[in-house]
Amino acid sequence: MRHGVASHRTVARGTGTDSGSQGSVRTVRPKQAPAHEADPYFPTHGDARYRVHRYELALDYRPVPNRLGGTARLSALAGSEPLREFALDLADFKIGRLLVDGRAAHYTHRAGKLRVRPAKAVAADAAFTVEVHYTGNPKPVRSQWGGLGWEELTDGALVASQPIGAPSWYPCNDRPADKASYQISITTPSPYTVIVGGKLLTRTTRASSTTWVYEQAAPTSSYLVTVSIGQYETVRLTDPASASGPTRSTPLLSVPQAAYLPARLLPQFTADFGRQDAMMRYFEELFGPYPFDEYAVVVADEELDVPVEAQGMATFGTNHVDGEGTSERLVAHELAHQWFGNSVSIADWRHIWLNEGFAKYAEWLWSDHAGGRTAAGHAAAAHALLAGLPQDLRLADPGKKLMFDDRLYQRGGLAVHAVRCALGDKDFFRMLRDWIAIHRHGVVTSSDFTAHAQHYTAGSLDGIFDAWLRRTALPPLPVNR
């Protein structure tokens, strides 16, 4: 089957820093989810009256009947008003039991919304827990981009949730700004490997089943939590003693990296992902330290329309592995999202260009660094492409219909290039590193970025941002000052 997710996706958020050559980064606490604000593109998703700071999922998955069941425990904090009722997002599962602070709660479950009324109202600003026991056959959430979320494969499963697919497999407050830590335990038949974005804590086999427990300590948006289940070969990219081919000539990396793929694809994978270690080092040089503990790549044993971005992890399809490096730009794009989109996350979906524009520009930077087309050459090609297409997309608020339009990626990359041309390389890359450092594990908006970038020049960037972000007409091709 083919994975029906939005176009070349992957899945970034601020305050300023002092400017000038002697400027220093200010310490700013990452912003949390705005209170009482629904996402303008998906107003029925999420509940702004509270936020979750931790999810603990204990799940059992049987691939052949595609049966998922288990318990989700959420640790949350009420907002400024008492919670007499609240909502979670969850698709069509059977609810066995639902507790709030250990007491049975009343609930209704319709149209993907689990509405909960605690036995006793949760006080304003109080911590509380929700425990949901559920079972069912997970399937993708329907959307204008096709199915999103949990997808049953020929032999296994994967999760691709951007933007609203997370409720397809667990109850959540499905807002990109409501970031939380996760511990995920999944039990499957022992022949299968389970990969989750995060650190593998334990793997325990009993009889014919194996339980995998992962921890993602960094704050994570619900759509960026992913699972891949399949019969895969494991390649430790950072272990030179491994018998796997790609590691024999690969030096130890600063960031632990592993890959999971069908064994038959190992020779092609070696060629296609052989420069990922160099990408990691180069992006750390440009953007600052990799923001998570490790990075995993999965090649699912299926063809996928596009790679799947997730926190600390990316999933590719067999069609992205041909032994000729055809998809190397996608390898760079997905890796760049770990900084732009995952660590630094958007407050709501209006600001998606902060994810995709910077990941697109990272593709161009890598091409330039690796001896391919220069970033300026890519910008010129993107500009020529956009000049022949309709100019009805407003980058800073594209609307739900156009949020995954290919033009957003290209125009986003050009907007970043325009800022680089205005600032010059030294101040531009200093600005990027500070942006990532200041907003590490936080959430941002387009106005946060424009205010931040302004601190790195004495001149005004208003004209550039107005032309590229707020207007629809294509501005002239940016050139170095």
Summary of the structure (lengths in Angstrom):
residues: 481
radius of gyration: 22.1
end to end distance: 48.7
largest distance: 67.8
contacts: 1736
relative contact order: 0.14
helix: 27%
strand: 30%
